């Protein structure tokens, strides 16, 4: 008994709507309006983004505040002047 050769090509693994595996790329190109993520997937991703934004905001608010441009009240003269 011989073993089936492993393939890296996704085109051979996917069964598509048109019936022929090799036509998938062409079908997607010809029908861009039918190629869209499902509503469930879109809702899931929206929820993930909202949760991510809440976590980011909480991290920012709990973090330490630093002064990026402190007041220029140092005793040395500004650069470029003598």
N, CA, C and O atoms as a GROMACS GRO file, in nm:
protein
  328
    1UNK      N    1   0.085  -0.118   0.000
    1UNK     CA    2   0.000   0.000   0.000
    1UNK      C    3   0.089   0.125   0.000
    1UNK      O    4   0.185   0.134   0.077
    2UNK      N    5   0.057   0.218  -0.084
    2UNK     CA    6   0.137   0.340  -0.093
    2UNK      C    7   0.067   0.451  -0.016
    2UNK      O    8  -0.056   0.456  -0.007
    3UNK      N    9   0.149   0.538   0.038
    3UNK     CA   10   0.092   0.651   0.112
    3UNK      C   11   0.065   0.766   0.018
    3UNK      O   12   0.135   0.784  -0.082
    4UNK      N   13  -0.034   0.844   0.050
    4UNK     CA   14  -0.065   0.962  -0.030
    4UNK      C   15   0.037   1.072   0.002
    4UNK      O   16   0.071   1.093   0.119
    5UNK      N   17   0.085   1.140  -0.099
    5UNK     CA   18   0.183   1.244  -0.081
    5UNK      C   19   0.120   1.364  -0.011
    5UNK      O   20   0.008   1.405  -0.042
    6UNK      N   21   0.193   1.420   0.085
    6UNK     CA   22   0.144   1.538   0.154
    6UNK      C   23   0.150   1.658   0.060
    6UNK      O   24   0.241   1.669  -0.022
    7UNK      N   25   0.053   1.746   0.072
    7UNK     CA   26   0.051   1.864  -0.014
    7UNK      C   27   0.049   1.989   0.071
    7UNK      O   28  -0.007   1.991   0.180
    8UNK      N   29   0.110   2.091   0.021
    8UNK     CA   30   0.107   2.220   0.090
    8UNK      C   31   0.004   2.313   0.028
    8UNK      O   32  -0.024   2.419   0.083
    9UNK      N   33  -0.052   2.273  -0.083
    9UNK     CA   34  -0.143   2.359  -0.156
    9UNK      C   35  -0.281   2.357  -0.092
    9UNK      O   36  -0.340   2.251  -0.073
   10UNK      N   37  -0.332   2.473  -0.060
   10UNK     CA   38  -0.467   2.480  -0.006
   10UNK      C   39  -0.572   2.457  -0.114
   10UNK      O   40  -0.683   2.415  -0.084
   11UNK      N   41  -0.537   2.484  -0.239
   11UNK     CA   42  -0.633   2.468  -0.348
   11UNK      C   43  -0.679   2.324  -0.360
   11UNK      O   44  -0.793   2.298  -0.399
   12UNK      N   45  -0.592   2.229  -0.327
   12UNK     CA   46  -0.630   2.089  -0.336
   12UNK      C   47  -0.712   2.043  -0.215
   12UNK      O   48  -0.779   1.940  -0.223
   13UNK      N   49  -0.707   2.115  -0.107
   13UNK     CA   50  -0.776   2.075   0.014
   13UNK      C   51  -0.916   2.134   0.025
   13UNK      O   52  -1.000   2.083   0.099
   14UNK      N   53  -0.942   2.240  -0.048
   14UNK     CA   54  -1.067   2.314  -0.030
   14UNK      C   55  -1.170   2.272  -0.133
   14UNK      O   56  -1.142   2.269  -0.253
   15UNK      N   57  -1.288   2.240  -0.086
   15UNK     CA   58  -1.401   2.217  -0.176
   15UNK      C   59  -1.481   2.348  -0.178
   15UNK      O   60  -1.514   2.401  -0.072
   16UNK      N   61  -1.511   2.396  -0.294
   16UNK     CA   62  -1.572   2.530  -0.301
   16UNK      C   63  -1.707   2.525  -0.367
   16UNK      O   64  -1.753   2.420  -0.413
   17UNK      N   65  -1.771   2.640  -0.370
   17UNK     CA   66  -1.908   2.650  -0.418
   17UNK      C   67  -1.924   2.618  -0.566
   17UNK      O   68  -2.027   2.566  -0.608
   18UNK      N   69  -1.823   2.647  -0.645
   18UNK     CA   70  -1.836   2.627  -0.788
   18UNK      C   71  -1.823   2.479  -0.826
   18UNK      O   72  -1.856   2.442  -0.938
   19UNK      N   73  -1.776   2.396  -0.735
   19UNK     CA   74  -1.765   2.254  -0.763
   19UNK      C   75  -1.625   2.212  -0.803
   19UNK      O   76  -1.587   2.098  -0.779
   20UNK      N   77  -1.547   2.300  -0.863
   20UNK     CA   78  -1.410   2.266  -0.901
   20UNK      C   79  -1.315   2.341  -0.809
   20UNK      O   80  -1.328   2.462  -0.791
   21UNK      N   81  -1.222   2.271  -0.753
   21UNK     CA   82  -1.131   2.332  -0.657
   21UNK      C   83  -1.046   2.442  -0.718
   21UNK      O   84  -1.023   2.545  -0.655
   22UNK      N   85  -0.999   2.421  -0.838
   22UNK     CA   86  -0.906   2.516  -0.900
   22UNK      C   87  -0.975   2.646  -0.942
   22UNK      O   88  -0.907   2.745  -0.971
   23UNK      N   89  -1.108   2.647  -0.946
   23UNK     CA   90  -1.181   2.766  -0.991
   23UNK      C   91  -1.205   2.867  -0.880
   23UNK      O   92  -1.260   2.974  -0.905
   24UNK      N   93  -1.166   2.835  -0.759
   24UNK     CA   94  -1.201   2.921  -0.646
   24UNK      C   95  -1.147   3.064  -0.661
   24UNK      O   96  -1.218   3.161  -0.636
   25UNK      N   97  -1.022   3.075  -0.702
   25UNK     CA   98  -0.960   3.208  -0.717
   25UNK      C   99  -1.034   3.290  -0.822
   25UNK      O  100  -1.061   3.409  -0.802
   26UNK      N  101  -1.066   3.228  -0.932
   26UNK     CA  102  -1.139   3.296  -1.039
   26UNK      C  103  -1.279   3.334  -0.993
   26UNK      O  104  -1.326   3.444  -1.020
   27UNK      N  105  -1.345   3.242  -0.922
   27UNK     CA  106  -1.480   3.269  -0.874
   27UNK      C  107  -1.480   3.387  -0.777
   27UNK      O  108  -1.569   3.472  -0.784
   28UNK      N  109  -1.381   3.394  -0.688
   28UNK     CA  110  -1.372   3.506  -0.594
   28UNK      C  111  -1.350   3.638  -0.668
   28UNK      O  112  -1.406   3.741  -0.631
   29UNK      N  113  -1.268   3.631  -0.773
   29UNK     CA  114  -1.241   3.752  -0.850
   29UNK      C  115  -1.366   3.799  -0.924
   29UNK      O  116  -1.392   3.919  -0.934
   30UNK      N  117  -1.443   3.704  -0.976
   30UNK     CA  118  -1.563   3.738  -1.053
   30UNK      C  119  -1.681   3.779  -0.965
   30UNK      O  120  -1.769   3.851  -1.012
   31UNK      N  121  -1.685   3.734  -0.840
   31UNK     CA  122  -1.799   3.761  -0.753
   31UNK      C  123  -1.756   3.825  -0.621
   31UNK      O  124  -1.767   3.763  -0.515
   32UNK      N  125  -1.706   3.948  -0.627
   32UNK     CA  126  -1.659   4.009  -0.503
   32UNK      C  127  -1.772   4.038  -0.404
   32UNK      O  128  -1.747   4.045  -0.283
   33UNK      N  129  -1.895   4.055  -0.453
   33UNK     CA  130  -2.006   4.085  -0.363
   33UNK      C  131  -2.047   3.964  -0.279
   33UNK      O  132  -2.106   3.981  -0.172
   34UNK      N  133  -2.018   3.843  -0.326
   34UNK     CA  134  -2.057   3.723  -0.252
   34UNK      C  135  -1.948   3.678  -0.155
   34UNK      O  136  -1.972   3.591  -0.071
   35UNK      N  137  -1.830   3.736  -0.167
   35UNK     CA  138  -1.720   3.699  -0.079
   35UNK      C  139  -1.719   3.798   0.037
   35UNK      O  140  -1.663   3.907   0.026
   36UNK      N  141  -1.780   3.759   0.147
   36UNK     CA  142  -1.787   3.846   0.264
   36UNK      C  143  -1.789   3.758   0.388
   36UNK      O  144  -1.839   3.646   0.384
   37UNK      N  145  -1.737   3.809   0.498
   37UNK     CA  146  -1.742   3.731   0.621
   37UNK      C  147  -1.885   3.720   0.673
   37UNK      O  148  -1.969   3.805   0.644
   38UNK      N  149  -1.911   3.616   0.748
   38UNK     CA  150  -2.046   3.595   0.802
   38UNK      C  151  -2.077   3.700   0.909
   38UNK      O  152  -1.986   3.759   0.967
   39UNK      N  153  -2.204   3.721   0.934
   39UNK     CA  154  -2.244   3.818   1.036
   39UNK      C  155  -2.194   3.777   1.174
   39UNK      O  156  -2.158   3.861   1.257
   40UNK      N  157  -2.192   3.646   1.198
   40UNK     CA  158  -2.145   3.596   1.327
   40UNK      C  159  -1.998   3.629   1.347
   40UNK      O  160  -1.957   3.670   1.455
   41UNK      N  161  -1.918   3.610   1.243
   41UNK     CA  162  -1.774   3.641   1.250
   41UNK      C  163  -1.753   3.791   1.272
   41UNK      O  164  -1.669   3.830   1.352
   42UNK      N  165  -1.829   3.874   1.200
   42UNK     CA  166  -1.814   4.019   1.212
   42UNK      C  167  -1.851   4.063   1.354
   42UNK      O  168  -1.782   4.145   1.414
   43UNK      N  169  -1.960   4.008   1.409
   43UNK     CA  170  -2.002   4.043   1.544
   43UNK      C  171  -1.897   3.999   1.646
   43UNK      O  172  -1.868   4.071   1.742
   44UNK      N  173  -1.840   3.883   1.625
   44UNK     CA  174  -1.736   3.831   1.715
   44UNK      C  175  -1.615   3.923   1.715
   44UNK      O  176  -1.561   3.955   1.821
   45UNK      N  177  -1.572   3.966   1.595
   45UNK     CA  178  -1.455   4.053   1.585
   45UNK      C  179  -1.484   4.190   1.646
   45UNK      O  180  -1.396   4.249   1.711
   46UNK      N  181  -1.605   4.242   1.626
   46UNK     CA  182  -1.640   4.371   1.686
   46UNK      C  183  -1.633   4.363   1.838
   46UNK      O  184  -1.582   4.454   1.904
   47UNK      N  185  -1.684   4.253   1.893
   47UNK     CA  186  -1.680   4.234   2.038
   47UNK      C  187  -1.537   4.225   2.088
   47UNK      O  188  -1.503   4.281   2.193
   48UNK      N  189  -1.452   4.154   2.014
   48UNK     CA  190  -1.311   4.142   2.053
   48UNK      C  191  -1.242   4.279   2.051
   48UNK      O  192  -1.162   4.310   2.140
   49UNK      N  193  -1.273   4.360   1.950
   49UNK     CA  194  -1.210   4.493   1.940
   49UNK      C  195  -1.255   4.583   2.055
   49UNK      O  196  -1.175   4.658   2.110
   50UNK      N  197  -1.384   4.575   2.090
   50UNK     CA  198  -1.435   4.655   2.202
   50UNK      C  199  -1.366   4.615   2.332
   50UNK      O  200  -1.324   4.701   2.411
   51UNK      N  201  -1.354   4.485   2.354
   51UNK     CA  202  -1.288   4.436   2.475
   51UNK      C  203  -1.142   4.477   2.478
   51UNK      O  204  -1.089   4.514   2.583
   52UNK      N  205  -1.076   4.471   2.363
   52UNK     CA  206  -0.936   4.512   2.354
   52UNK      C  207  -0.921   4.661   2.386
   52UNK      O  208  -0.826   4.700   2.454
   53UNK      N  209  -1.014   4.743   2.337
   53UNK     CA  210  -1.007   4.887   2.362
   53UNK      C  211  -1.028   4.917   2.510
   53UNK      O  212  -0.962   5.005   2.566
   54UNK      N  213  -1.118   4.844   2.575
   54UNK     CA  214  -1.143   4.865   2.718
   54UNK      C  215  -1.019   4.828   2.799
   54UNK      O  216  -0.980   4.900   2.891
   55UNK      N  217  -0.956   4.717   2.763
   55UNK     CA  218  -0.834   4.674   2.834
   55UNK      C  219  -0.722   4.775   2.814
   55UNK      O  220  -0.648   4.805   2.908
   56UNK      N  221  -0.707   4.826   2.692
   56UNK     CA  222  -0.601   4.924   2.664
   56UNK      C  223  -0.623   5.052   2.744
   56UNK      O  224  -0.529   5.108   2.800
   57UNK      N  225  -0.748   5.098   2.750
   57UNK     CA  226  -0.780   5.219   2.824
   57UNK      C  227  -0.751   5.199   2.973
   57UNK      O  228  -0.699   5.289   3.039
   58UNK      N  229  -0.785   5.082   3.025
   58UNK     CA  230  -0.758   5.053   3.166
   58UNK      C  231  -0.608   5.052   3.194
   58UNK      O  232  -0.564   5.102   3.297
   59UNK      N  233  -0.530   4.994   3.102
   59UNK     CA  234  -0.384   4.994   3.118
   59UNK      C  235  -0.329   5.136   3.117
   59UNK      O  236  -0.241   5.170   3.197
   60UNK      N  237  -0.380   5.218   3.026
   60UNK     CA  238  -0.331   5.356   3.017
   60UNK      C  239  -0.363   5.436   3.142
   60UNK      O  240  -0.280   5.514   3.190
   61UNK      N  241  -0.483   5.416   3.195
   61UNK     CA  242  -0.524   5.493   3.312
   61UNK      C  243  -0.452   5.447   3.439
   61UNK      O  244  -0.428   5.527   3.530
   62UNK      N  245  -0.420   5.319   3.446
   62UNK     CA  246  -0.354   5.268   3.566
   62UNK      C  247  -0.203   5.290   3.561
   62UNK      O  248  -0.133   5.269   3.661
   63UNK      N  249  -0.153   5.331   3.448
   63UNK     CA  250  -0.010   5.348   3.433
   63UNK      C  251   0.042   5.474   3.498
   63UNK      O  252  -0.036   5.559   3.543
   64UNK      N  253   0.173   5.485   3.505
   64UNK     CA  254   0.240   5.598   3.566
   64UNK      C  255   0.245   5.714   3.467
   64UNK      O  256   0.274   5.693   3.349
   65UNK      N  257   0.218   5.834   3.514
   65UNK     CA  258   0.224   5.950   3.424
   65UNK      C  259   0.365   6.009   3.429
   65UNK      O  260   0.428   6.018   3.534
   66UNK      N  261   0.413   6.047   3.313
   66UNK     CA  262   0.545   6.108   3.304
   66UNK      C  263   0.533   6.239   3.226
   66UNK      O  264   0.441   6.256   3.147
   67UNK      N  265   0.626   6.329   3.250
   67UNK     CA  266   0.627   6.455   3.176
   67UNK      C  267   0.721   6.438   3.057
   67UNK      O  268   0.841   6.417   3.074
   68UNK      N  269   0.666   6.447   2.941
   68UNK     CA  270   0.745   6.429   2.820
   68UNK      C  271   0.829   6.552   2.791
   68UNK      O  272   0.948   6.542   2.759
   69UNK      N  273   0.768   6.669   2.803
   69UNK     CA  274   0.839   6.794   2.782
   69UNK      C  275   0.832   6.875   2.912
   69UNK      O  276   0.742   6.957   2.927
   70UNK      N  277   0.924   6.853   3.004
   70UNK     CA  278   0.920   6.931   3.128
   70UNK      C  279   0.948   7.079   3.100
   70UNK      O  280   1.003   7.114   2.996
   71UNK      N  281   0.908   7.162   3.193
   71UNK     CA  282   0.931   7.306   3.176
   71UNK      C  283   1.079   7.334   3.159
   71UNK      O  284   1.163   7.269   3.221
   72UNK      N  285   1.109   7.428   3.075
   72UNK     CA  286   1.249   7.459   3.045
   72UNK      C  287   1.302   7.560   3.147
   72UNK      O  288   1.333   7.674   3.112
   73UNK      N  289   1.311   7.519   3.271
   73UNK     CA  290   1.361   7.607   3.378
   73UNK      C  291   1.500   7.564   3.423
   73UNK      O  292   1.536   7.582   3.539
   74UNK      N  293   1.575   7.507   3.332
   74UNK     CA  294   1.710   7.465   3.370
   74UNK      C  295   1.804   7.586   3.370
   74UNK      O  296   1.775   7.688   3.308
   75UNK      N  297   1.917   7.573   3.442
   75UNK     CA  298   2.009   7.686   3.457
   75UNK      C  299   2.108   7.696   3.342
   75UNK      O  300   2.182   7.793   3.335
   76UNK      N  301   2.112   7.599   3.252
   76UNK     CA  302   2.206   7.610   3.141
   76UNK      C  303   2.138   7.676   3.020
   76UNK      O  304   2.016   7.663   3.003
   77UNK      N  305   2.215   7.745   2.936
   77UNK     CA  306   2.156   7.813   2.819
   77UNK      C  307   2.109   7.712   2.715
   77UNK      O  308   2.158   7.599   2.711
   78UNK      N  309   2.014   7.751   2.631
   78UNK     CA  310   1.966   7.662   2.526
   78UNK      C  311   2.079   7.626   2.428
   78UNK      O  312   2.176   7.701   2.414
   79UNK      N  313   2.066   7.516   2.362
   79UNK     CA  314   2.167   7.469   2.267
   79UNK      C  315   2.179   7.568   2.152
   79UNK      O  316   2.080   7.627   2.109
   80UNK      N  317   2.299   7.586   2.101
   80UNK     CA  318   2.322   7.671   1.985
   80UNK      C  319   2.350   7.815   2.021
   80UNK      O  320   2.389   7.893   1.933
   81UNK      N  321   2.333   7.853   2.148
   81UNK     CA  322   2.362   7.991   2.188
   81UNK      C  323   2.480   7.991   2.284
   81UNK      O  324   2.499   7.895   2.358
   82UNK      N  325   2.560   8.100   2.283
   82UNK     CA  326   2.678   8.109   2.370
   82UNK      C  327   2.652   8.200   2.486
   82UNK      O  328   2.741   8.219   2.570
   0.00000   0.00000   0.00000
